[in-house]
């Protein structure tokens, strides 16, 4: 059963998040500061951490690195009222798997949690299959969707990719495209359109096999 830790200095907001998670059936615990969160992580494991960006003493960004040292496999969703490209990039670089801006829709948060759970499951199965290398860049469901999209559409630009994925935040799309490009799964042609590399086509074949493996579990 997925266990979630809520880290926010606002008691009312913590209570609201707890109610959302309780109603969705997720076991959860709360911490009012990064320090308390680190203490709890030292005693028990949490699969997902909802981490507030702005907190006294140790803010969310600085807490990310410390959390990853104690709980490297936890998925961290950064919650911020100050959405910006800079904050998003900093959070991702520090180890967050996603970020969401206040105020947000409950369905949007629950979808992110569901995707984070899928990433955890995907990564565990990759380890079982001993495919930690290139395929680890595909633990995110959005990146897997991009791979399949490029297989059927051949060449797609960034804006078209964002439209087809129905993602308004282009920062997220750019990050996922960059990750796939760094893994040499996709590349850009002279017209800046993205397409699968030869290695990417091989990864797609492996991904199809992995999908079959996961569907049988």
Backbone as a chain_set.jsonl record, in Angstrom:
{"seq": "XXXXXXXXXXXXXXXXXXXXXXXXXXXXXXXXXXXXXXXXXXXXXXXXXXXXXXXXXXXXXXXXXXXXXXXXXXXXXXXXXXXXXXXXXXXXXXXXXXXXXXXXXXXXXXXXXXXXXXXXXXXXXXXXXXXXXXXXXXXXXXXXXXXXXXXXXXXXXXXXXXXXXXXXXXXXXXXXXXXXXXXXXXXXXXXXXXXXXXXXXXXXXXXXXXXXXXXXX", "coords": {"N": [[0.84, -1.191, 0.0], [0.621, 2.163, -0.925], [2.303, 4.731, 0.774], [2.084, 8.044, 1.961], [3.775, 11.103, 2.656], [3.036, 14.214, 4.001], [4.363, 17.395, 3.804], [4.318, 20.434, 5.139], [4.211, 23.74, 6.361], [1.916, 25.07, 6.953], [-0.807, 24.591, 8.88], [-3.54, 24.363, 8.299], [-3.501, 23.863, 5.568], [-2.12, 21.455, 5.527], [-4.012, 19.838, 6.784], [-6.061, 19.931, 4.895], [-4.852, 18.626, 2.723], [-4.454, 16.15, 3.875], [-7.09, 15.299, 4.197], [-7.851, 15.041, 1.515], [-6.175, 12.929, 0.715], [-6.989, 10.928, 2.506], [-9.633, 10.542, 1.687], [-9.137, 9.53, -0.809], [-8.077, 7.143, -0.19], [-5.406, 6.748, 0.542], [-2.87, 5.809, 2.744], [-1.361, 7.997, 5.109], [0.891, 10.477, 6.513], [1.916, 13.36, 8.473], [4.074, 16.266, 8.438], [5.301, 19.228, 9.904], [7.464, 20.66, 9.208], [10.609, 20.702, 7.405], [12.607, 19.594, 8.921], [11.205, 17.94, 10.762], [10.125, 16.2, 8.911], [12.422, 14.902, 7.931], [13.171, 13.55, 10.222], [11.036, 11.747, 10.524], [11.351, 10.28, 8.167], [13.672, 9.011, 8.756], [12.848, 7.032, 10.386], [10.806, 5.581, 9.184], [9.574, 4.365, 5.984], [8.471, 6.215, 3.181], [6.542, 6.254, 0.264], [5.764, 8.335, -1.417], [6.253, 11.848, -1.318], [4.773, 14.819, -0.462], [5.804, 17.927, -0.848], [6.153, 21.122, 0.44], [7.084, 24.181, -1.128], [7.812, 26.715, -0.015], [8.98, 27.147, 3.136], [9.74, 27.805, 6.603], [13.08, 28.09, 8.037], [14.312, 25.49, 6.791], [13.842, 25.384, 3.447], [11.72, 23.945, 0.823], [13.256, 23.308, -1.489], [15.938, 23.115, -0.543], [15.52, 21.083, 1.24], [15.027, 18.92, -0.377], [17.427, 17.659, -1.322], [18.445, 16.586, 1.073], [16.39, 14.861, 1.806], [16.494, 13.005, -0.283], [18.899, 11.769, 0.289], [18.33, 10.314, 2.579], [16.036, 8.898, 1.863], [16.192, 7.656, -0.924], [14.596, 6.477, -2.922], [12.075, 7.481, -2.77], [9.324, 9.22, -4.216], [9.06, 12.592, -4.992], [6.824, 15.222, -4.87], [6.715, 18.512, -5.577], [5.113, 21.216, -4.058], [4.023, 24.371, -4.809], [3.444, 27.918, -4.492], [4.534, 29.647, -6.098], [4.995, 29.389, -9.014], [7.363, 28.91, -11.525], [9.651, 28.841, -14.283], [12.261, 28.696, -13.404], [12.019, 27.779, -10.713], [10.851, 25.306, -11.223], [12.821, 23.938, -12.712], [14.896, 23.905, -10.834], [13.735, 22.33, -8.811], [13.351, 19.859, -10.128], [15.998, 19.216, -10.806], [17.043, 18.834, -8.279], [15.809, 16.548, -7.529], [13.031, 16.171, -7.481], [10.076, 14.571, -8.73], [7.924, 15.712, -9.87], [6.013, 18.792, -10.013], [3.567, 20.993, -8.628], [1.341, 23.74, -8.81], [-0.046, 25.985, -6.429], [-3.23, 27.652, -6.412], [-4.491, 24.304, -6.781], [-6.25, 21.8, -8.675], [-8.009, 19.132, -7.186], [-8.218, 16.711, -8.582], [-6.058, 16.962, -10.318], [-3.842, 16.783, -8.617], [-4.204, 14.193, -7.558], [-3.905, 12.726, -9.887], [-1.192, 13.171, -10.436], [-0.093, 11.852, -8.242], [-0.906, 9.247, -8.789], [0.559, 8.816, -11.135], [3.127, 8.986, -10.095], [3.152, 6.729, -8.468], [2.988, 4.808, -10.445], [5.461, 5.222, -11.65], [7.158, 4.331, -9.596], [6.479, 1.619, -9.5], [7.178, 0.876, -12.075], [9.972, 1.332, -12.051], [10.782, -0.54, -10.123], [10.212, -2.912, -11.442], [11.893, -2.686, -13.635], [14.341, -2.998, -12.395], [14.102, -5.638, -11.627], [14.184, -6.825, -14.105], [16.681, -6.142, -14.841], [17.309, -3.834, -16.356], [18.343, -1.259, -15.906], [19.726, 0.781, -17.172], [19.469, 2.62, -20.034], [16.683, 2.464, -20.151], [15.806, 3.451, -17.722], [15.329, 6.114, -17.98], [12.81, 6.146, -18.898], [10.988, 5.787, -16.911], [9.076, 7.604, -16.272], [5.712, 8.158, -17.073], [4.849, 10.022, -18.959], [7.055, 10.384, -20.604], [7.204, 7.87, -21.77], [4.886, 7.937, -23.223], [5.532, 9.926, -25.042], [7.539, 8.657, -26.519], [6.061, 6.631, -27.821], [4.368, 8.247, -29.294], [6.149, 9.566, -31.026], [6.907, 7.431, -32.493], [4.687, 6.832, -34.035], [4.068, 9.273, -35.248], [6.41, 10.123, -36.346], [7.948, 12.734, -36.941], [7.906, 15.472, -34.817], [7.229, 18.715, -33.518], [8.046, 20.709, -30.575], [5.835, 22.269, -29.564], [3.688, 21.01, -30.771], [3.932, 18.534, -29.625], [3.341, 19.152, -26.93], [0.684, 19.909, -27.262], [-0.539, 17.526, -28.168], [-0.126, 15.937, -25.965], [-1.693, 17.223, -24.217], [-0.779, 19.072, -22.311], [-0.453, 21.984, -20.636], [1.608, 23.347, -19.4], [4.486, 24.154, -20.707], [7.073, 23.975, -19.811], [7.369, 21.551, -18.485], [7.1, 19.745, -20.596], [9.326, 20.404, -22.147], [11.346, 19.662, -20.365], [10.997, 16.841, -20.239], [11.459, 16.142, -22.904], [14.103, 16.94, -23.129], [15.309, 15.172, -21.34], [14.941, 12.695, -22.653], [16.383, 13.232, -24.938], [18.978, 13.563, -23.954], [19.395, 10.977, -23.176], [19.751, 9.873, -25.585], [17.64, 8.872, -26.995], [15.841, 10.272, -28.449], [16.178, 12.755, -31.066], [16.914, 15.95, -32.657], [16.08, 17.361, -35.812], [17.303, 19.455, -38.539], [15.295, 21.302, -38.749], [14.42, 21.555, -36.207], [12.585, 19.743, -35.329], [11.482, 16.912, -33.45], [12.531, 13.477, -33.363], [12.671, 9.875, -33.305], [15.735, 8.239, -32.482], [17.979, 5.734, -33.855], [18.717, 4.156, -31.726], [16.631, 4.82, -30.068], [14.492, 3.594, -31.362], [15.091, 0.948, -30.902], [14.87, 0.939, -28.151], [12.152, 1.365, -27.94], [11.146, -1.081, -28.827], [12.014, -2.694, -26.735], [10.546, -1.516, -24.724], [7.951, -2.188, -25.436], [8.033, -4.897, -24.947], [8.469, -4.821, -22.213], [6.123, -3.594, -21.376], [4.309, -5.663, -21.851], [5.23, -7.472, -19.998], [4.659, -6.086, -17.617], [1.895, -5.926, -17.747], [1.16, -8.476, -17.277], [1.534, -8.809, -14.619]], "CA": [[0.0, 0.0, 0.0], [1.402, 3.388, -1.043], [2.224, 5.618, 1.935], [2.438, 9.395, 1.548], [4.113, 12.064, 3.706], [2.699, 15.605, 3.697], [5.291, 18.299, 4.49], [3.851, 21.809, 4.915], [4.182, 24.462, 7.632], [0.561, 25.603, 7.121], [-1.599, 23.515, 9.487], [-4.812, 24.221, 7.576], [-3.221, 23.233, 4.275], [-1.807, 20.046, 5.824], [-5.281, 19.161, 7.064], [-6.772, 19.796, 3.619], [-4.187, 17.582, 1.946], [-4.743, 14.867, 4.536], [-8.474, 14.932, 3.875], [-7.843, 14.595, 0.117], [-5.541, 11.604, 0.662], [-7.86, 9.992, 3.23], [-10.785, 10.247, 0.826], [-8.649, 8.737, -1.947], [-7.665, 5.839, 0.322], [-3.95, 6.632, 0.686], [-2.318, 5.985, 4.085], [-0.511, 9.177, 5.082], [1.345, 11.093, 7.753], [2.187, 14.774, 8.228], [5.197, 16.922, 9.107], [5.109, 20.67, 9.782], [8.723, 21.271, 8.791], [11.54, 19.784, 6.752], [13.322, 18.888, 9.991], [10.339, 16.862, 11.238], [10.015, 15.236, 7.816], [13.652, 14.111, 7.909], [13.116, 12.655, 11.388], [10.08, 10.681, 10.213], [11.941, 9.447, 7.117], [14.715, 8.202, 9.38], [12.218, 5.947, 11.132], [9.926, 4.78, 8.333], [9.656, 4.626, 4.552], [7.309, 6.772, 2.494], [6.677, 6.106, -1.182], [5.588, 9.639, -2.05], [6.334, 12.976, -0.393], [4.218, 16.087, -0.942], [6.723, 18.849, -0.184], [5.881, 22.54, 0.184], [8.266, 24.914, -1.599], [8.165, 27.78, 0.914], [8.858, 26.808, 4.552], [10.777, 28.461, 7.406], [14.308, 27.364, 8.356], [14.771, 24.74, 5.603], [12.759, 25.398, 2.455], [11.525, 22.693, 0.092], [14.367, 23.044, -2.409], [17.088, 22.632, 0.234], [15.15, 19.821, 1.885], [15.014, 17.858, -1.379], [18.684, 16.917, -1.313], [18.553, 15.824, 2.318], [15.401, 13.783, 1.742], [16.99, 11.995, -1.216], [19.977, 11.022, 0.949], [17.721, 9.388, 3.53], [15.021, 8.078, 1.19], [16.492, 7.888, -2.343], [13.613, 5.933, -3.856], [10.789, 8.165, -2.62], [8.958, 10.175, -5.262], [8.752, 13.869, -4.357], [6.023, 16.181, -5.635], [6.874, 19.827, -4.974], [3.921, 22.057, -4.103], [4.483, 25.754, -4.717], [2.556, 29.004, -4.882], [5.366, 30.523, -6.92], [5.383, 28.605, -10.184], [8.216, 29.571, -12.503], [10.564, 27.913, -14.945], [13.435, 28.551, -12.537], [11.672, 26.896, -9.6], [10.606, 23.966, -11.756], [14.115, 23.337, -13.064], [15.618, 23.649, -9.578], [13.096, 21.21, -8.129], [13.633, 18.635, -10.886], [17.431, 18.927, -10.662], [17.29, 18.39, -6.911], [15.27, 15.204, -7.324], [11.563, 16.067, -7.525], [9.576, 13.913, -9.94], [6.888, 16.578, -10.423], [5.648, 19.942, -9.191], [2.217, 21.473, -8.887], [1.196, 25.097, -8.283], [-1.253, 26.38, -5.693], [-4.172, 26.584, -6.028], [-4.574, 23.261, -7.79], [-7.449, 20.972, -8.633], [-7.783, 17.861, -6.49], [-8.003, 15.671, -9.595], [-4.711, 17.121, -10.868], [-2.911, 16.242, -7.631], [-4.379, 12.742, -7.494], [-3.314, 12.178, -11.11], [0.261, 13.177, -10.241], [0.22, 10.779, -7.293], [-1.075, 7.997, -9.528], [1.698, 8.696, -12.049], [4.304, 8.709, -9.273], [3.046, 5.319, -8.079], [3.325, 4.045, -11.647], [6.909, 5.309, -11.811], [7.758, 3.447, -8.599], [6.244, 0.242, -9.947], [7.968, 0.691, -13.295], [11.383, 1.245, -11.68], [11.004, -1.81, -9.434], [10.218, -3.98, -12.442], [13.105, -2.52, -14.43], [15.42, -3.608, -11.622], [13.91, -7.083, -11.716], [14.577, -7.243, -15.451], [18.068, -5.696, -15.029], [17.354, -2.886, -17.473], [18.427, 0.042, -15.253], [20.428, 1.762, -18.0], [18.715, 3.576, -20.841], [15.241, 2.415, -19.871], [15.464, 4.181, -16.507], [14.825, 7.43, -18.386], [11.423, 5.969, -19.312], [10.131, 5.475, -15.77], [7.972, 8.555, -16.28], [4.702, 7.747, -18.053], [4.786, 11.018, -20.027], [8.151, 10.101, -21.545], [6.844, 6.68, -22.53], [3.866, 8.362, -24.188], [6.239, 10.667, -26.082], [8.206, 7.657, -27.364], [5.051, 6.009, -28.693], [3.878, 9.286, -30.186], [7.147, 9.794, -32.062], [6.931, 6.24, -33.34], [3.555, 6.895, -34.979], [4.048, 10.55, -35.956], [7.738, 10.279, -36.965], [8.612, 13.999, -36.617], [6.984, 16.376, -34.131], [7.829, 19.845, -32.832], [7.737, 20.779, -29.151], [4.484, 22.777, -29.331], [2.762, 19.957, -31.189], [4.032, 17.503, -28.59], [2.583, 19.635, -25.771], [-0.739, 19.878, -27.62], [-0.998, 16.139, -28.226], [-0.109, 15.411, -24.603], [-2.651, 18.037, -23.473], [-0.059, 19.657, -21.187], [-0.355, 23.426, -20.836], [2.902, 23.818, -18.896], [5.505, 23.742, -21.673], [8.316, 23.69, -19.085], [7.409, 20.11, -18.221], [7.334, 19.053, -21.865], [10.724, 20.655, -22.495], [12.182, 18.837, -19.491], [10.899, 15.438, -20.648], [12.138, 16.022, -24.197], [15.54, 17.052, -22.859], [15.736, 13.917, -20.711], [15.002, 11.678, -23.711], [17.46, 13.608, -25.852], [20.234, 13.252, -23.264], [19.514, 9.512, -23.18], [19.95, 9.531, -26.999], [16.467, 8.146, -27.465], [15.313, 11.121, -29.515], [17.095, 13.796, -31.548], [16.262, 17.004, -33.426], [16.627, 17.577, -37.148], [17.677, 20.843, -38.816], [14.109, 22.141, -38.571], [14.145, 21.508, -34.769], [11.558, 18.749, -35.02], [12.005, 15.748, -32.728], [12.251, 12.164, -33.924], [13.383, 8.785, -32.644], [17.023, 7.798, -33.007], [18.012, 4.281, -34.043], [18.701, 3.583, -30.382], [15.282, 5.029, -29.569], [13.627, 2.57, -31.958], [15.379, -0.3, -30.188], [14.29, 1.093, -26.817], [10.708, 1.19, -28.095], [10.903, -2.525, -28.889], [12.168, -3.194, -25.362], [9.44, -0.977, -23.957], [6.777, -3.006, -25.759], [8.205, -6.162, -24.222], [8.292, -4.5, -20.804], [4.682, -3.366, -21.181], [3.674, -6.981, -21.781], [5.632, -8.039, -18.711], [3.929, -5.388, -16.557], [0.461, -6.243, -17.856], [0.972, -9.849, -16.774], [1.769, -8.84, -13.178]], "C": [[0.879, 1.245, 0.0], [1.2, 4.283, 0.177], [2.794, 6.983, 1.566], [2.721, 10.274, 2.764], [3.814, 13.476, 3.215], [3.639, 16.504, 4.495], [4.9, 19.74, 4.154], [3.745, 22.503, 6.269], [2.813, 25.057, 7.934], [-0.357, 24.478, 7.622], [-2.917, 23.283, 8.754], [-4.594, 23.515, 6.243], [-2.87, 21.758, 4.46], [-3.093, 19.258, 6.026], [-6.077, 18.943, 5.781], [-6.181, 18.681, 2.769], [-4.462, 16.199, 2.55], [-6.139, 14.381, 4.192], [-8.577, 14.4, 2.438], [-7.297, 13.169, 0.022], [-6.381, 10.551, 1.374], [-9.028, 9.564, 2.351], [-10.392, 9.381, -0.375], [-8.135, 7.367, -1.507], [-6.173, 5.643, 0.478], [-3.544, 6.799, 2.151], [-1.342, 7.163, 4.07], [-0.122, 9.637, 6.475], [1.705, 12.538, 7.42], [3.422, 15.241, 8.99], [5.048, 18.421, 8.868], [6.379, 21.401, 9.364], [9.591, 20.222, 8.103], [12.284, 18.957, 7.794], [12.501, 17.715, 10.508], [10.191, 15.782, 10.173], [11.232, 14.323, 7.771], [13.69, 13.125, 9.075], [12.186, 11.478, 11.116], [10.651, 9.725, 9.171], [13.063, 8.571, 7.665], [14.155, 6.998, 10.115], [11.335, 5.047, 10.283], [10.021, 5.223, 6.882], [8.344, 5.189, 4.025], [7.555, 6.681, 0.988], [6.647, 7.45, -1.891], [5.615, 10.725, -0.978], [5.782, 14.216, -1.08], [4.935, 17.188, -0.174], [6.434, 20.299, -0.569], [7.177, 23.258, -0.179], [8.744, 25.93, -0.56], [7.896, 27.353, 2.352], [9.967, 27.506, 5.322], [11.951, 27.515, 7.674], [14.858, 26.631, 7.134], [13.633, 24.724, 4.593], [12.733, 24.089, 1.667], [12.686, 22.325, -0.803], [15.572, 22.478, -1.66], [16.794, 21.306, 0.92], [15.22, 18.645, 0.917], [16.268, 16.991, -1.328], [18.835, 16.04, -0.086], [17.588, 14.645, 2.332], [15.899, 12.653, 0.858], [18.125, 11.169, -0.611], [19.405, 9.95, 1.863], [16.789, 8.403, 2.84], [15.147, 8.235, -0.328], [15.425, 7.424, -3.323], [12.236, 6.568, -3.729], [10.566, 9.128, -3.786], [8.48, 11.464, -4.583], [7.987, 14.77, -5.318], [6.115, 17.519, -4.918], [5.592, 20.626, -5.149], [4.346, 23.503, -3.873], [3.41, 26.748, -5.14], [3.282, 29.966, -5.811], [5.896, 29.757, -8.123], [6.232, 29.446, -11.129], [9.101, 28.523, -13.134], [11.766, 27.644, -14.049], [13.16, 27.592, -11.392], [11.485, 25.46, -10.067], [11.91, 23.247, -12.056], [14.905, 22.997, -11.806], [15.062, 22.427, -8.864], [13.419, 19.885, -8.814], [15.089, 18.233, -10.72], [17.764, 18.373, -9.282], [16.687, 17.019, -6.625], [13.767, 15.067, -7.301], [11.136, 15.364, -8.809], [8.524, 14.769, -10.624], [6.739, 17.809, -9.536], [4.255, 20.401, -9.584], [2.049, 22.819, -8.181], [-0.12, 25.273, -7.535], [-1.894, 27.571, -6.399], [-4.265, 25.549, -7.152], [-5.879, 22.49, -7.632], [-7.1, 19.639, -7.974], [-7.47, 16.752, -7.491], [-6.596, 15.743, -10.173], [-3.672, 16.546, -9.917], [-2.991, 14.727, -7.579], [-3.809, 12.057, -8.736], [-1.803, 12.119, -10.993], [0.686, 12.057, -9.3], [0.126, 9.422, -7.989], [0.104, 7.763, -10.467], [2.975, 8.377, -11.285], [4.319, 7.257, -8.816], [3.431, 4.42, -9.258], [4.831, 4.056, -11.887], [7.618, 4.366, -10.845], [7.657, 1.99, -9.036], [7.112, -0.088, -11.167], [9.444, 0.475, -12.944], [11.702, -0.07, -10.971], [11.08, -2.958, -10.428], [11.422, -3.889, -13.368], [14.279, -3.181, -13.711], [15.323, -5.13, -11.672], [14.399, -7.618, -13.057], [16.014, -6.855, -15.785], [18.214, -4.809, -16.263], [17.493, -1.461, -16.941], [19.002, 1.13, -16.142], [19.547, 2.746, -18.721], [17.241, 3.595, -20.473], [14.853, 3.175, -18.617], [14.936, 5.572, -16.831], [13.355, 7.368, -18.78], [10.492, 5.633, -18.15], [8.925, 6.405, -15.712], [6.998, 8.211, -17.401], [4.585, 8.735, -19.221], [5.863, 10.748, -21.065], [7.855, 8.856, -22.368], [5.798, 7.026, -23.595], [4.509, 9.125, -25.345], [6.918, 9.708, -27.052], [7.213, 7.043, -28.338], [4.523, 7.019, -29.713], [4.853, 9.506, -31.344], [7.266, 8.593, -33.002], [5.846, 6.317, -34.404], [3.579, 8.163, -35.833], [5.369, 10.876, -36.658], [8.445, 11.562, -36.539], [7.596, 14.98, -36.021], [7.766, 17.511, -33.462], [7.357, 19.906, -31.381], [6.297, 21.208, -28.891], [3.427, 21.738, -29.701], [2.747, 18.824, -30.169], [3.205, 17.888, -27.37], [1.081, 19.563, -26.038], [-1.287, 18.455, -27.595], [-1.039, 15.497, -26.834], [-1.13, 16.11, -23.714], [-2.023, 18.571, -22.188], [0.143, 21.143, -21.461], [0.999, 23.975, -20.414], [4.017, 23.309, -19.811], [6.847, 23.435, -21.016], [8.468, 22.193, -18.843], [7.719, 19.336, -19.495], [8.8, 19.199, -22.28], [11.65, 19.783, -21.66], [12.173, 17.373, -19.936], [11.597, 15.203, -21.994], [13.654, 16.071, -24.007], [16.089, 15.757, -22.265], [15.901, 12.809, -21.756], [16.137, 11.963, -24.686], [18.816, 13.277, -25.241], [20.478, 11.755, -23.205], [19.715, 8.974, -24.602], [18.819, 8.667, -27.558], [15.77, 8.941, -28.572], [16.388, 12.121, -29.94], [16.275, 14.857, -32.278], [16.914, 17.132, -34.796], [16.92, 19.068, -37.35], [16.516, 21.803, -38.632], [13.618, 22.133, -37.128], [12.986, 20.595, -34.4], [12.213, 17.556, -34.336], [11.628, 14.454, -33.444], [13.071, 11.117, -33.185], [14.732, 8.537, -33.309], [16.943, 6.29, -33.264], [17.996, 3.578, -32.695], [17.299, 3.713, -29.778], [14.307, 3.991, -30.095], [13.847, 1.224, -31.264], [14.779, -0.263, -28.781], [12.78, 0.889, -26.873], [10.354, -0.294, -28.143], [10.992, -3.132, -27.493], [11.003, -2.741, -24.49], [8.162, -1.772, -24.199], [6.83, -4.338, -25.024], [7.951, -5.943, -22.729], [6.824, -4.261, -20.475], [3.936, -4.684, -21.037], [3.985, -7.639, -20.433], [4.82, -7.425, -17.574], [2.443, -5.744, -16.557], [0.152, -7.638, -17.315], [1.101, -9.927, -15.258], [0.503, -8.496, -12.402]], "O": [[1.779, 1.37, 0.829], [0.067, 4.562, 0.569], [3.849, 7.077, 0.939], [2.013, 10.211, 3.769], [4.277, 13.885, 2.15], [3.711, 16.397, 5.719], [5.119, 20.209, 3.038], [3.242, 21.914, 7.226], [2.57, 25.503, 9.056], [-0.648, 23.533, 6.889], [-3.357, 22.144, 8.604], [-5.397, 22.675, 5.837], [-3.268, 20.913, 3.658], [-3.245, 18.152, 5.507], [-6.695, 17.893, 5.601], [-6.909, 17.891, 2.168], [-4.673, 15.22, 1.835], [-6.347, 13.196, 3.929], [-9.294, 13.435, 2.176], [-7.871, 12.315, -0.653], [-6.479, 9.414, 0.911], [-9.369, 8.383, 2.278], [-11.199, 8.606, -0.889], [-7.798, 6.529, -2.343], [-5.703, 4.507, 0.541], [-3.844, 7.832, 2.749], [-0.575, 7.313, 3.119], [-0.721, 9.241, 7.474], [1.791, 12.91, 6.249], [3.771, 14.695, 10.036], [4.709, 18.844, 7.763], [6.37, 22.619, 9.187], [9.342, 19.021, 8.205], [12.559, 17.775, 7.585], [13.028, 16.615, 10.676], [10.137, 14.593, 10.489], [11.098, 13.112, 7.595], [14.18, 12.004, 8.934], [12.514, 10.337, 11.443], [10.466, 8.512, 9.266], [13.368, 7.517, 7.105], [14.884, 6.058, 10.432], [11.133, 3.88, 10.618], [10.491, 6.322, 6.587], [7.26, 4.716, 4.366], [8.644, 6.993, 0.506], [7.396, 7.685, -2.839], [5.079, 10.554, 0.117], [6.258, 14.615, -2.143], [4.701, 17.365, 1.021], [6.465, 20.659, -1.745], [8.233, 22.979, 0.388], [9.935, 26.001, -0.259], [6.742, 27.21, 2.757], [11.029, 27.777, 4.762], [11.823, 26.297, 7.551], [15.795, 27.121, 6.503], [12.585, 24.128, 4.84], [13.608, 23.238, 1.824], [13.067, 21.157, -0.875], [16.16, 21.483, -2.084], [17.698, 20.504, 1.155], [15.443, 17.507, 1.332], [16.192, 15.763, -1.294], [19.29, 14.9, -0.176], [17.925, 13.562, 2.809], [15.749, 11.48, 1.198], [18.294, 10.001, -0.96], [19.913, 8.83, 1.925], [16.753, 7.222, 3.186], [14.302, 8.876, -0.953], [15.358, 7.929, -4.444], [11.326, 6.237, -4.49], [11.5, 9.765, -4.273], [7.609, 11.433, -3.713], [8.439, 15.046, -6.429], [5.652, 17.655, -3.785], [5.047, 20.708, -6.25], [4.96, 23.818, -2.853], [2.586, 26.473, -6.012], [2.72, 30.968, -6.253], [7.097, 29.508, -8.236], [5.856, 30.562, -11.488], [9.283, 27.438, -12.581], [12.234, 26.51, -13.945], [13.96, 26.696, -11.12], [11.903, 24.517, -9.396], [12.083, 22.083, -11.694], [15.513, 21.93, -11.718], [15.817, 21.589, -8.372], [13.728, 18.9, -8.145], [15.393, 17.058, -10.517], [18.661, 17.542, -9.138], [17.005, 16.395, -5.613], [13.256, 13.961, -7.12], [11.76, 15.542, -9.855], [8.25, 14.591, -11.811], [7.282, 17.853, -8.432], [3.821, 20.221, -10.722], [2.56, 23.011, -7.078], [-1.165, 24.776, -7.954], [-1.181, 28.419, -6.934], [-4.132, 25.885, -8.329], [-6.52, 22.531, -6.583], [-6.018, 19.094, -8.191], [-6.563, 15.949, -7.272], [-6.001, 14.712, -10.486], [-2.724, 15.893, -10.355], [-1.963, 14.049, -7.559], [-3.291, 10.943, -8.652], [-1.188, 11.134, -11.4], [1.698, 11.394, -9.527], [0.979, 8.556, -7.795], [0.594, 6.64, -10.583], [3.808, 7.601, -11.752], [5.375, 6.626, -8.78], [4.11, 3.408, -9.088], [5.414, 3.044, -12.275], [8.567, 3.681, -11.226], [8.624, 1.232, -8.954], [7.691, -1.169, -11.273], [10.088, -0.437, -13.462], [12.765, -0.65, -11.187], [11.901, -3.864, -10.284], [11.919, -4.913, -13.837], [15.109, -3.84, -14.337], [16.337, -5.823, -11.749], [14.953, -8.714, -13.139], [16.519, -7.184, -16.859], [19.105, -4.998, -17.092], [16.845, -0.547, -17.45], [18.776, 2.311, -15.876], [18.94, 3.615, -18.097], [16.618, 4.657, -20.486], [13.683, 3.519, -18.452], [14.181, 6.149, -16.048], [12.718, 8.403, -18.976], [9.345, 5.241, -18.364], [7.88, 6.044, -15.171], [7.407, 7.997, -18.542], [4.262, 8.338, -20.341], [5.619, 10.868, -22.266], [8.217, 8.793, -23.543], [5.814, 6.493, -24.704], [4.085, 8.99, -26.493], [6.88, 9.917, -28.265], [7.484, 6.945, -29.535], [4.264, 6.668, -30.864], [4.441, 9.619, -32.499], [7.674, 8.729, -34.156], [6.062, 5.912, -35.547], [3.168, 8.144, -36.993], [5.432, 11.799, -37.469], [9.454, 11.491, -35.837], [6.57, 15.279, -36.631], [8.841, 17.285, -32.906], [6.392, 19.242, -31.004], [5.605, 20.585, -28.086], [2.405, 21.606, -29.029], [1.705, 18.234, -29.885], [2.459, 17.069, -26.834], [0.302, 19.203, -25.156], [-2.37, 18.21, -27.065], [-1.87, 14.631, -26.56], [-1.407, 15.661, -22.601], [-2.635, 18.534, -21.121], [0.832, 21.516, -22.411], [1.488, 24.947, -20.989], [4.439, 22.158, -19.696], [7.669, 22.719, -21.588], [9.559, 21.638, -18.979], [8.503, 18.387, -19.479], [9.431, 18.234, -22.71], [12.621, 19.228, -22.175], [13.226, 16.739, -20.001], [12.248, 14.176, -22.189], [14.392, 15.326, -24.652], [17.174, 15.301, -22.624], [16.889, 12.075, -21.738], [16.773, 11.041, -25.197], [19.702, 12.77, -25.929], [21.624, 11.307, -23.187], [19.834, 7.765, -24.799], [19.016, 7.852, -28.459], [15.191, 8.373, -29.498], [17.387, 12.302, -29.244], [15.075, 14.679, -32.491], [18.134, 17.028, -34.931], [16.791, 19.853, -36.411], [16.725, 22.991, -38.386], [12.532, 22.637, -36.84], [12.464, 20.665, -33.287], [13.367, 17.231, -34.614], [10.561, 14.346, -34.047], [14.052, 11.444, -32.517], [14.861, 8.614, -34.53], [15.946, 5.651, -32.926], [17.353, 2.541, -32.53], [16.84, 2.822, -29.064], [13.407, 3.554, -29.378], [12.905, 0.458, -31.065], [14.26, -1.26, -28.279], [12.194, 0.307, -25.96], [9.356, -0.711, -27.554], [10.172, -3.965, -27.109], [10.532, -3.484, -23.628], [7.382, -2.0, -23.274], [5.815, -4.841, -24.542], [7.309, -6.759, -22.068], [6.34, -4.677, -19.423], [3.04, -4.81, -20.203], [3.128, -8.272, -19.817], [4.35, -8.131, -16.682], [1.817, -5.849, -15.502], [-0.984, -7.933, -16.944], [0.818, -10.967, -14.662], [0.52, -8.476, -11.171]]}, "num_chains": 1, "name": "protein.A"}
